[in-house]
């Protein structure tokens, strides 16, 4: 359960960061990859 809480928190941070960096294409691409990795990580503990 603690790992899911951390992963969900990271998802929220990554999504917020994705929103904030959307005007900058390169940074947004990097953030989108990190956001996808965090979303992918959610399935393992479940």
C-alpha positions in Angstrom: 0.0 0.0 0.0 2.7 2.6 0.7 4.2 2.1 -2.8 0.8 2.8 -4.3 0.5 6.0 -2.3 3.9 7.1 -3.5 3.1 6.2 -7.1 -0.2 8.1 -7.1 1.5 11.1 -5.6 4.2 11.0 -8.3 1.4 10.7 -10.9 -0.2 13.9 -9.5 3.1 15.7 -9.5 4.0 14.5 -13.0 0.6 15.5 -14.4 0.8 19.0 -12.8 4.3 19.4 -14.2 3.1 18.3 -17.6 0.5 21.1 -17.4 3.0 23.7 -16.3 5.6 22.9 -19.0 3.2 22.5 -21.9 4.4 25.7 -23.6 7.9 24.3 -23.9 8.0 21.3 -26.3 11.3 19.7 -25.3 10.6 19.8 -21.6 7.1 18.6 -22.2 8.3 15.7 -24.2 10.7 14.7 -21.4 7.9 15.1 -18.8 5.5 13.1 -20.9 8.0 10.2 -21.0 8.4 10.4 -17.2 4.6 10.7 -16.7 4.2 7.5 -18.9 6.8 5.7 -16.8 5.0 6.6 -13.6 1.7 5.4 -15.0 3.3 2.2 -16.1 4.7 1.7 -12.6 1.3 1.7 -11.1 0.4 -1.7 -12.5 3.2 -3.6 -10.8 2.1 -3.2 -7.2 -1.6 -3.7 -8.1 
